[in-house]
Amino acid sequence: MSEEVTDVQPEAVTPGDGSGDHSKTAEQQAEELAQDNEQGDAFYRAHQAQVAKTFGHVDAEEHVKLILNEPKNEIIVNFPVKLSNGDYKLFTGYRIQHNNIMGPYKGGIRYHHDVTLGEVKALASVMTYKCALLEVPFGGAKGGIRMNRGVYNESEIERITRRFTHDLGNNIGPEYDIPAPDMGTNSQTMVWMMDTYMNMHNQMNKNARRRIVTGKSITSGGSRGREKATGQGVVYCIQEWADEQGFRLDGCEYILQGFGNVGSHAARILSRLGAVLVAVQDHTGSIYNPDGIYPRKLIEHVEDHEGVSGYSGAEEIDDEDFWGVESDICIPAALELQIDEEVAKKLEADLVVEAANGPTTLDAEPILEDRDIEVIPDIMANAGGVVVSYFEWVQNKRSESWQLQEVDSRLHFMMKRAFHEMRSFAREHDVNNRTAALAVAINRLNGVYEERGVFP
């Protein structure tokens, strides 16, 4: 990630003229869509089950449970874009606004061929609880376009982005709903969204509207530390866990699934603390070196080869063997539902840190508990992205530019506070960290609803 969290993995396709999506038959496309919808719905059901379980440990009002069970708004837009070869293609874009009782809707925009309504609904809900847990004054949202980003060239990506932004219209706004980058999008994507939105509205307030999105480039109003924010937050959580356990990070070993933005930054920061990366997996394969993999060299390799496969500083291993590599810490930083029952049984780690959103299935969770493998859940572990997005929004609103040291210091304070609130609830109520993190968030949301009531 991640908003803001999930790791951004490069597509294993060379950017082209946009014709790649047309190579499949209608039957193949329909079959893939059905499979992806099933996967997205499974993620949504798993998230709802986790929330329902948590309701048993909090004293929330029934109407609050009812409200939080479904998103407020589900926006679906179908829009045509002319490709470089002269063809038109119809794209489907989503923006799900789950809840805004705590503040403006907030959440990433992903461009990926697996984007489905169910997946985006789950991620929007996760954002609501993430913001409430960290006391970020935002609500939860998520968006995306179902597309294989790799088959479109830069000019086409710009046109797709601008048309999507135009069609969302007033469903987004700097005080209403604030998008950010996610899987398949980046700072350039956000700058295009910002510029399109600026040119759609009152020119007198044009510069004040830079905060319509976060995750922008520094030159266009972004924040220092935003690019590494999710990975930095992951490391802050690991440091707090280590301090609590009396665990020494210097010399410890960890495995990492996903080596995009989040995974690579987390690895780079952990290397400074002396932690040793022994195995990495991404969409191109799995690599292993018991003596350690140098994150900086692997980053250079991935930039040149679009994946970890073929890295000379490690040996290739089977994807099934990756999860069985002995380590102290496992960091899933790729897609949802990666740690299933079989993976949970073979995992050889003491701690799982969910840098991705929803990487652990419902069936895997009790297995990890039985094996005394602790989990730092996604809404805690990968919250660094939305926290620094909030900092960026504040800087734009105040026409300020904070130095990196200030950003990191503020992020560390908020992550540390939320981590210990989660751990305190877990100890007091004898529940796992995921239930505790959701409970802290739900209690905050419930408190606001109790004070404000439900209009009319």
N, C-alpha and C positions, 0 to 999 in steps of 0.2 A: 500497500500500500501506500490502508491505507490510506478516500481522500487520503484518497487521502490516506490510503493505506496500502491497498493491495499493490503488490509489486508490479511494476511496468516491465513486462517481458517483450522484447522485440519480436515481431512476426518473422517466421522462417520463410519469408517470401520477399523477393526483390521488388521494390516499388515499380509499378509499371503504368500502363495506360488505362487501368480500371477495368480491363476485360476479364480478369481472373475469376470473378464471381459468376461469369456466364458459362464457364466450362462445365458446370454440373447440370444434370438434367433436373427438370422440375420435381421428379420423384425423389431424386437424391436430396435436393434442397428441403423438400417437405419432411423426409425422414430425419434429416439432421435437426430441423427445427423442432420436431416432436421430441427427439432425444434431449435437446438442450432445454426445452420447456420442462421436461420431466426432471432434469437435474436442477433447474432453477426453482421449481416447485418444491423439490426435496429440501433444498437449502432454506426456503421460506418456512416450510413445515417444521424443520429442525429448530429454527430460531424461535418460532412461536411456541414450541414445546418447552424450550429453555425458559422463556418468559413465563409461561404458565406454571412451570415448576417453581419459579422464583416467587410468584404471587402467594404461594403457600407459606412463605417466610416473611412477608411484609403485611402491614395492616393498611392496605390500600382500599379506597372506596370502590364499590362495585362499578359505579359509572366511570371511574378512572380506568379500570381494567377494560371496560367496554370501549372507551375512546382509544386507548393505546393498542387495541387488538387489530385495528385497521388504519391505513393511511388516510389523511384528510382528503388529499387530491391525487388522482392518477391521470397524468397528462400523456397522451399518445398522439404524436404528429407523424403524418406520412407526407414526405416532401420530395419533389423531383430535383435532380441535379444533372446538368449537362457535363459529360466527361470529356476528356481531352480528345478522344477519338470521334466525338460528335454524337455518341449515343447518350440517351437519357436513362437514368436509373432511379427507381423509387426507393427511398430509405425510410426506415421506421425508427423514430426517436422517442425516448421515454424521459419523463421527469416525474418522479414520485415524491410527493411532499407528505411526510408522515405526520409530523407534529411541530407546532410552532409556539407552544405555550411558554417556552423559555426564551424565545427570541426568533429572529429571522431563520427561515429554512436554510440549511447548510449541507453541502455534500458534493461529491465528485461527479464528473462526467467521464464515462468510459466508452472507448471505441473498441469493440471486440465482437468476433463472430458468434460468441456464446451468450451475448446479452439477451436476457428474457425478462418479461414482466415480473415473474416470481422472484428472480434474482434481485432485480432492482428494488422491489418492495421490501425484501429482507434487508438489503443494505441500507435503505432509507431508515428503517426501524432501528437498525444497529446505530446509526448516526444520532438518533434521538437520545438513546441511552448513553452513548459515548460522551456527548456534550453535557448531559446532566451529571454524569459521574465526575467529569473534570471541572465542573462548574464553569463551563464556557457558555456565555449567554446566547446560544443559538439553538435552533431546533434541528430536526433531522430530515434530510432529503437525499436523493440520489438520481442520477440520470445516465443516459447512454444511447448509443446508436448501434444497432446490430449490423456489423460490417467487418470484413477482413481488412484491416487497415493496411496491411502490407501490399495489397494489389493496387493501391491508389497512389499517385504521385503527389508531391507537395502542393501543387496548384489545386488538385482535386480535393485534397483534405481541407484546404482553406475554403473552397466553395461550399463543401459539405458543412463545415463548421459555421460559416456565416449564414447559410440558409437555415440551418437548425436553430441558431440563435434568433434569427428573424421570426421563425415560426413559433418559437416559444413566446415571443412578444412580451406582454406584461405579466406573464406567469413567473418571470424572474425580475429581480430588482435589487439595488444596493441596500435596501432596508427591508426586503421581503424574502428573496431567495437568492443565495449567493453560491454559484457553482465554483468548482475547483478541479484540478487535474486528477486523473485516476488511471486505471489501466488503459494504455493505448493513447493517452493524451499527455500533453506536457505544457510548459510555460508558453510556448508559441501558440498552442491551441487556445489558451486562456487569453492571450493578447488579441487574437482574432475575435474571440467572443466579446471582449471588452470594447474593441474598436467598433464592432458592428452595433452593439447596444448603444454606445455613445452617439453614433450617427443616426440612430432611430429616435432620439429624444432631444429635449430642449438644449440648444447649443450653448445657452448662457451658463448652464450648470455642467458643461461637458466634462471638465477635469475632475469635478466632484464625484463623477460616476465611475472613477477608476476602481472603486471598491465593489463594483458589480460582480467581479470574480476575484479569487485569490489564487496564489500559485503562479503569478505572473513573473516575467523576467525582472531583474533589479531595475533596469533602465526604464521599464514601463510601469513602475510602481510596486514591484514585488518586494518581499522582505528578505533580508539576509537570514540565512539559516533555514529557509523554507524547503529547499531541495532535499536537505538531509534530515528534516524534522522528524519524519516517521521513524527512520532508522535510529536517530538520536534518542527518541523516546523509548524505543525498544531497549536500547542499552541502559538508559536510566532505570528502567524496570528491573533489568538483570542486576544492576548494581545494588538496588534496594533489596532485592531478594537475597543477594550474596551477603550483604551486611547483616540481614536478619538471621541468616543461617550460619553465619561465621564461615562462609565459603570463600576460598581464595580464587579470584578470577585469573590472576597471573599464572599461566601454565595450564589452565583448564582447556578441555577440548570440546568443540561444538560442531554440529552439522547444520547445513543451511539449504533449504529448498527454495529456489528462486534467487536469481542474481541480477535483478533489475535495480530500480532506484532504491527501494527499501533495503533489500538484501545486501547490495554492494556497500551502501553507506553504513549499515550496521556492522558489516565485516570490517570495514576500514577503521571504524571507531573502536571495535573490540580488539583489533590488533594492537592499538596503542595501549590497551590495558593488559596486554600480554596473553590474551586468549588465543588458542590455536585452532584454526579452521582445518578440519580433517576431511570433510566430504561436502560436495555441493551437487545439487541436482537442479536442472531446469528443463525446458521443453526440448532441448537437443540431446540430453543424456545425463549421466551421473559420473563424477570423478572422485578419486580418493587418493589421499597421501597421508599415511600415519605420522609422517614427520612435519606435516603442516603445508597448507596452501597459502601463498602470499596474495592477499586480497588485491593489492595494487597491480600486480602482474596479471592476475586473472581479469581485472577490470579492463586492462589494455587488450587482452586476448578477446574478451567479449565484444568490445567496441569494434574490433577488426573482423570477427567471425560470427557475430550475432548469436553467441551461445557459448557454453562452457566446454562443449565437446571438442576434442582435439587439443586441449591445453597440455603443453609439454611438461608442466610441473606436477602432473598427477597421472594416475592410471585410470583407464575407463573401467567402470564396473556396471553390472546390471542394475536397472532401476529398482528391482525388487530387493537387491542387496543394500541399497543406499540406507534404508530405514533401519537395517540391522547393524550399522557401523557403531561400535562402542564410542560413547561420548558422554559428557556431563550435561550438555544443553543441546536441545533440538529447536531450531527456529524455522517453522514453516512460513515462508514469505511469498507464496505464489497464489494459488486459487483456493476456492472453497472445497470443503469435504475431501481433503487429501488424506487425513489420518482416519482410516476406517478401522473396523475390528481387526483385520489381519495385520495392519500396520501397528496398531496399538499392542498387539501380542508380541511383535518382534522388536519393538523399539527398545534400544539400549541407552537410555538417558535418564537423568534424574529430574530434568525440568524441560517442559515444553513452553516456548514463548510464542504466542500467536501473533506474528507480525502481519499475517494475512487475515482477512475477514472470514470467520467461520470455517477454519481448516479442519476442525474435529467433528466427526459425525456423532449423533446421539448414542449409537451403540458402542462407539469407541471410548466415550468418556468414563463409564463405570469400570472398564478394563484398565484404563490408566490409573484410576483411583485405587483399584485393588492391587495394582503393582507399585503403589506409592510413588507414582510419577506426577509431580505437581505441575499444574497448568496455570500460566498467567494468561487470562483470556484476552481475546481480540479487543474488546472495548476499553481495556486498560492498556495493553501492550502497544497497540498501534495508534494511540490517540495523539501522538506528537504532531501529526500532520494537521489535524483540525485546530489544535491549540495554536500553532504558529500561523495558520490561516487566519485565526481570530486576531493575532498580533498584527498581521498584514492589513487586515480590514481596519483596525484601530489606527494604524499609522497613516493609511490613506485618508481616513475620516478627519484626522488631526493635522494633516499635511506634515507628518514627521517621518524621520528615517532613523531607526534604531541600529546601533552597532551590534555585531554578532554576539559579543559577550553579554549584552543585555538580553538579547533574544534567548540565548542558551540558559541564562540564569533564571529568567522568568519561566521558561519551559520546565527546567529542573524542579523548581518550586511547585508547580502545578501537578507534575507527574508524581512527585514524592508524596504530596498531600493526599492525592487520590489513591495511590498505592496503599498507604497506611490506613486510610478509611476502609478500603476493601479488606485488608488483612484483619483489621479490628472486628469488622462484622463477621468475617469467616470464623474467627476464634470464638466470639461471643455466642454465635448461633450454631456452631459446629457444622458448617456447610463448606463447600468448595469455593474456590476463588471466583468462578464464573457466576455462581448464584449470588455470592456476596457483592460482586461488582454490579450486577443487575439490580440487586436489592437496594443498594445505596442510590442508584440512579432513579429507581421507581419511587423511593421514598421522597426524593426531591421533587419529582414531577407531581406526586400526590399532594405534597405540601402546597405547591402553587395552585393546584386545582381547588384545594380546600379553602384557600384564602380568596381566590378570585371567583369561584363558583362557575357555573356553566350558563352562558347567556342563551335565551332570555330567562 
